[in-house]
Amino acid sequence: MTSAAKTVRVSAETLSRQVEAILAAWGMLAEPARVTTERLIEADLRGIDSHGIAMLPLYDEFRRDGRLVFRPEIRVVREAAVTALWDAGGGLGHYPSTLATDMAIKKAKASGVAVVAVRNSNHYGAAGVYVERMALAGLIGLSGTNVHRPAIVPTFGAEPMFGTNPIAFAAPTRRNRPFVLDMATSTAAIGKFKMALMHGKPVPEGWAVDEDGGPLTDPARALALRLLTPLGGSRELGSHKGYGLAAMIEILSAILPGAIATPLRNRPHGPSRPTPNADNRFDVGHFFAAIDPAAFREPGEFEADMDDAMDALRATRPADPAQPVLVAGDPEYAAIAERREKGIPVPVPLVDSLRTLAEGAGAPFVLA
């Protein structure tokens, strides 16, 4: 572990041991702890630091507030040939989402297509890790999740109504790594504000607004106000499109499986919809769809065309010769290679937080 510019480099294996030890000390069973740790470390390896181990202090807060169950009852509520609905029991979303992803893979392999949803869940990490799992199994994957706390201000609105509602899509290939698109439907994910604050940096203008709708670059104030712009930033630059995508993900991941839709939190639900759980859980929902290209084309044809298309995109004449054109997933794959070799950069304040969490839970601290 080496120190530089207020960060330390830690191997994925060492970080995994630390995270798994903390989750186990909090009461999570061995297999869910292992899978949850894998999903968190996968996010960090991809450079999506906001959705990796940096989430542990927040998970601890949810745990202490009774909003998060660490030994939930996870079960299938409904199931048919190409669909299923899981109840996550109020626990973290990583493990039930992995189960749902694997079920979607199995069903799509058998029937050509599958849709699986999860309700009564919590944060599920980086959306891209689930669709990449489908792509590595030879399937086209789509996933999204709603978020318990509103942050996106609708176009023409003055208050937040949606979470950052990420959407992820992946497609299989042969020569290339899978095509993996993973994006928030806000101009920037809320986790990027947290990482900017942790690193002591401002955020770019256009990511968030203040109470009067003016630009805001202070990450601390942005996190306090939680007035994020939809993807596009302004109506003139297409924020209505980001707003529409956020609503689409809310419909698929929350309204479809019966989780609590974020625009309805703290608002009257009407006689047909119960109020939020009395036990104060968030009841977040997730959505997973898988499509087998072999249901539409001869084996290998889709993957061959994907490879050719990705190669053509990368061969696009760049505006700046120093910056070649990339394909969705390229930055993450580059980060994986670099971080596998050099270790995952962890801000020193986060190392201190992990030490506090480990000591408070009676878990060993292995990052010293």
C-alpha positions in Angstrom: 0.0 0.0 0.0 1.6 3.3 -1.1 0.6 6.9 -0.4 0.3 9.7 -2.9 -1.7 12.9 -2.9 -4.0 12.0 0.0 -4.8 8.5 -1.5 -3.4 5.1 -0.9 -3.3 2.2 -3.4 -4.8 -1.0 -2.1 -5.1 -4.3 -3.9 -8.5 -5.6 -4.8 -7.8 -8.7 -2.7 -6.9 -6.7 0.4 -10.0 -4.5 0.0 -12.2 -7.5 -0.4 -11.0 -9.0 2.8 -11.7 -5.8 4.6 -15.1 -5.3 3.2 -16.2 -8.9 3.8 -14.9 -8.7 7.4 -17.0 -5.6 8.1 -20.2 -7.1 6.4 -19.8 -10.3 8.4 -19.3 -8.4 11.6 -22.6 -6.5 10.8 -24.3 -9.9 10.7 -24.4 -10.7 7.0 -24.2 -14.4 6.1 -21.1 -15.7 4.3 -22.5 -16.1 0.8 -24.3 -12.7 0.6 -21.2 -11.1 2.1 -19.0 -12.6 -0.5 -21.3 -11.6 -3.4 -21.9 -8.1 -2.0 -18.1 -7.6 -1.6 -17.6 -8.8 -5.2 -20.1 -6.2 -6.6 -18.6 -3.4 -4.5 -15.0 -4.2 -5.5 -16.1 -4.5 -9.2 -17.3 -1.0 -9.0 -14.1 0.3 -7.6 -12.0 -1.6 -10.2 -14.0 0.1 -12.9 -13.3 3.5 -11.5 -16.9 3.9 -10.3 -15.6 4.8 -6.8 -18.9 6.4 -5.8 -20.6 3.0 -5.9 -17.9 0.8 -4.3 -16.4 0.7 -0.8 -17.2 4.4 -0.3 -20.8 3.3 0.3 -19.9 1.5 3.5 -20.2 4.5 5.9 -23.7 5.2 4.4 -24.7 1.5 4.8 -23.6 1.7 8.4 -25.8 4.8 8.9 -28.8 2.9 7.3 -28.0 -0.1 9.5 -28.0 2.0 12.7 -31.2 3.8 11.7 -33.0 0.5 11.1 -33.4 1.1 7.4 -31.3 -1.8 6.3 -31.5 -5.5 7.3 -28.3 -7.5 7.2 -30.0 -11.0 7.4 -33.0 -10.4 5.2 -35.5 -13.1 4.0 -34.9 -13.0 0.2 -37.6 -14.9 -1.8 -39.3 -15.3 -5.1 -42.8 -13.8 -4.9 -44.0 -14.5 -8.5 -42.5 -16.6 -11.3 -43.4 -17.7 -14.8 -41.5 -19.0 -17.7 -39.8 -15.7 -18.7 -40.6 -13.5 -15.7 -40.0 -13.4 -12.0 -40.3 -11.0 -9.0 -38.0 -11.1 -6.0 -38.5 -9.6 -2.6 -35.2 -8.5 -1.1 -36.4 -8.4 2.5 -35.2 -4.9 3.2 -31.5 -5.8 2.7 -28.8 -4.5 0.4 -29.5 -5.0 -3.3 -26.2 -6.5 -4.5 -27.0 -10.1 -3.5 -30.7 -10.3 -4.6 -29.8 -8.4 -7.8 -27.1 -11.0 -8.5 -29.7 -13.8 -8.0 -32.2 -12.0 -10.2 -29.5 -11.5 -12.9 -28.6 -15.1 -12.9 -32.2 -16.1 -13.0 -32.7 -13.8 -16.0 -29.7 -15.4 -17.7 -31.1 -18.9 -17.2 -34.6 -18.0 -18.4 -33.3 -16.2 -21.4 -31.1 -19.1 -22.4 -34.2 -21.3 -22.2 -36.8 -19.0 -23.8 -34.9 -16.3 -25.7 -35.9 -13.5 -23.4 -36.5 -12.8 -19.7 -37.5 -10.0 -17.3 -36.9 -10.2 -13.6 -37.5 -7.5 -11.1 -36.7 -6.9 -7.4 -38.7 -5.0 -4.8 -38.2 -4.1 -1.0 -34.5 -3.6 -1.6 -31.8 -1.0 -1.1 -28.8 0.3 -2.9 -27.5 -2.3 -5.5 -24.2 -0.7 -6.5 -23.0 -0.1 -10.1 -25.7 -1.0 -12.6 -23.1 -2.0 -15.2 -21.8 -5.0 -13.3 -25.2 -6.8 -13.7 -25.6 -6.2 -17.5 -21.9 -7.2 -18.1 -22.7 -10.4 -16.3 -25.4 -11.0 -18.9 -23.2 -10.1 -21.8 -20.4 -12.5 -20.6 -23.1 -15.2 -20.7 -23.8 -14.3 -24.3 -26.9 -12.2 -23.8 -28.0 -8.6 -24.3 -28.7 -7.1 -20.9 -30.7 -4.1 -19.6 -30.9 -3.0 -15.9 -32.0 0.0 -13.9 -32.9 1.0 -10.4 -34.8 3.7 -8.7 -33.3 5.5 -5.7 -34.9 6.1 -2.3 -34.0 9.8 -2.0 -35.0 12.3 -4.8 -32.2 14.3 -6.4 -33.2 15.1 -10.0 -35.2 18.2 -10.6 -37.6 17.7 -13.5 -37.3 20.1 -16.5 -39.2 23.3 -15.5 -39.4 22.1 -11.9 -38.0 23.6 -8.7 -37.8 20.5 -6.4 -36.3 17.0 -6.8 -38.6 14.2 -7.8 -36.4 11.3 -8.9 -33.2 9.7 -7.7 -30.3 9.6 -10.1 -32.0 6.4 -11.6 -29.1 4.8 -13.5 -29.6 2.8 -16.7 -27.2 0.1 -17.9 -27.1 -1.8 -21.2 -24.6 -4.4 -22.4 -24.2 -6.6 -25.5 -21.9 -9.6 -26.1 -19.0 -9.8 -28.5 -16.3 -12.2 -29.5 -13.0 -10.2 -30.2 -13.9 -7.3 -28.0 -14.8 -6.9 -24.4 -18.6 -6.5 -24.1 -20.2 -3.2 -25.0 -21.3 -1.8 -21.6 -23.1 1.4 -21.1 -23.7 2.5 -17.5 -25.0 6.0 -16.9 -27.0 8.1 -14.4 -30.1 9.9 -15.8 -28.9 13.0 -14.0 -26.1 15.0 -15.6 -23.8 13.5 -12.9 -24.3 10.7 -10.4 -24.8 11.8 -6.8 -21.7 9.7 -5.8 -19.5 12.0 -7.9 -20.5 14.9 -5.7 -19.4 12.8 -2.7 -16.1 11.9 -4.2 -15.5 15.5 -5.2 -16.1 16.5 -1.6 -13.9 13.8 -0.3 -11.1 15.0 -2.6 -11.7 18.6 -1.9 -12.6 19.6 -5.5 -15.4 21.6 -7.0 -17.9 20.1 -9.4 -18.4 21.3 -12.9 -21.0 24.0 -13.6 -24.2 22.5 -14.9 -24.3 19.4 -12.6 -26.5 21.0 -9.9 -28.4 24.2 -9.2 -29.1 26.3 -6.1 -32.5 27.2 -4.6 -32.8 29.9 -7.2 -31.9 27.7 -10.2 -28.4 29.1 -10.5 -25.3 27.0 -11.2 -23.7 25.4 -8.1 -20.1 24.1 -8.0 -19.7 23.6 -4.2 -20.1 19.8 -3.7 -21.0 20.3 0.0 -23.9 22.6 -0.8 -24.9 20.5 -3.8 -25.2 17.4 -1.5 -27.1 19.4 1.1 -29.6 20.8 -1.5 -29.8 17.7 -3.8 -31.0 19.7 -6.7 -29.3 17.9 -9.6 -30.0 18.6 -13.2 -31.5 15.9 -15.5 -29.1 14.6 -18.2 -28.6 17.5 -20.5 -28.4 20.1 -17.8 -30.9 22.6 -19.3 -34.0 22.5 -21.6 -31.9 24.1 -24.4 -29.4 21.2 -24.1 -32.0 18.5 -23.8 -32.7 18.1 -20.1 -36.3 16.9 -21.0 -34.6 13.7 -22.4 -32.8 13.0 -19.2 -36.0 13.7 -17.3 -37.9 11.3 -19.5 -35.2 8.6 -19.0 -35.4 9.0 -15.3 -39.2 8.5 -15.4 -38.8 5.4 -17.6 -36.4 3.8 -15.1 -38.8 4.7 -12.2 -41.6 2.9 -14.1 -39.6 -0.2 -14.9 -37.8 -0.6 -11.6 -40.3 0.7 -9.0 -43.8 0.9 -10.3 -43.7 -2.3 -12.2 -42.5 -4.6 -9.3 -44.4 -2.6 -6.7 -41.6 -0.9 -4.9 -42.1 2.7 -3.7 -41.9 5.2 -6.5 -39.7 8.1 -5.4 -42.1 10.8 -6.6 -44.7 9.3 -4.3 -42.6 9.3 -1.2 -43.9 11.8 1.4 -47.0 12.3 -0.7 -50.5 10.9 -0.6 -50.6 7.5 -2.2 -54.4 7.2 -2.6 -56.5 4.2 -1.5 -54.9 1.7 -3.9 -51.3 2.1 -2.7 -50.2 1.6 0.9 -47.9 4.1 2.6 -44.2 3.3 3.0 -43.1 0.5 5.2 -43.8 1.2 8.9 -40.4 -0.2 9.7 -38.8 2.7 7.8 -37.2 0.7 5.1 -36.6 2.3 1.7 -38.3 -0.4 -0.6 -36.1 0.3 -3.6 -36.8 -1.6 -6.8 -34.5 -3.0 -9.6 -35.2 -4.2 -13.1 -33.3 -6.8 -15.2 -34.0 -7.9 -18.8 -32.0 -10.4 -20.8 -32.3 -11.2 -24.6 -30.6 -14.1 -26.3 -29.3 -12.9 -29.8 -29.6 -16.6 -30.9 -33.3 -16.2 -30.8 -33.0 -13.7 -33.7 -29.9 -14.7 -35.6 -27.7 -17.6 -36.4 -25.2 -18.3 -33.6 -22.3 -15.9 -33.6 -23.6 -13.5 -36.2 -24.8 -10.9 -33.7 -21.4 -11.0 -31.9 -19.5 -10.7 -35.1 -21.5 -7.6 -36.2 -21.0 -6.1 -32.7 -17.2 -6.5 -33.0 -17.2 -4.9 -36.5 -19.4 -2.0 -35.3 -17.2 -1.4 -32.2 -14.0 -1.5 -34.3 -15.6 1.0 -36.8 -16.5 3.4 -34.0 -13.0 3.3 -32.5 -11.6 3.9 -36.0 -13.6 7.2 -36.3 -11.3 10.1 -37.2 -10.8 11.9 -33.9 -11.3 15.7 -33.4 -8.1 15.6 -31.3 -5.5 13.1 -32.4 -4.4 12.8 -28.8 -7.9 11.6 -27.8 -9.2 8.6 -29.8 -12.9 7.8 -30.1 -13.9 5.3 -27.4 -16.8 2.8 -27.1 -19.0 2.4 -24.0 -17.0 0.3 -21.5 -13.6 1.3 -22.7 -12.8 3.7 -19.8 -13.9 1.1 -17.3 -11.8 -1.7 -18.9 -8.8 0.6 -18.9 -9.4 1.3 -15.2 -9.7 -2.4 -14.4 -6.3 -3.1 -16.1 -4.6 -0.2 -14.3 -6.1 -0.9 -10.9 -5.4 -4.6 -11.1 -1.8 -3.8 -11.6 -1.3 -0.8 -9.3 -4.1 -1.2 -6.8 -7.3 0.7 -6.2 -6.8 4.4 -5.1 -8.5 5.0 -1.8 -8.8 8.5 -0.2 -7.1 8.6 3.2 -10.3 9.9 4.8 -12.1 6.8 3.5 -9.3 4.5 5.0 -9.9 6.2 8.3 -13.7 5.7 8.0 -13.1 2.0 7.3 -10.9 1.7 10.3 -13.6 3.3 12.4 -16.3 0.9 11.0 -14.1 -2.2 11.5 -13.2 -1.2 15.1 -16.8 -0.4 15.9 -18.0 -3.7 14.5 -15.3 -5.7 16.1 -13.9 -6.7 12.7 -10.2 -6.9 12.0 -8.7 -3.9 10.2 -6.4 -5.2 7.5 -5.6 -2.0 5.6 -2.9 -0.8 8.1 
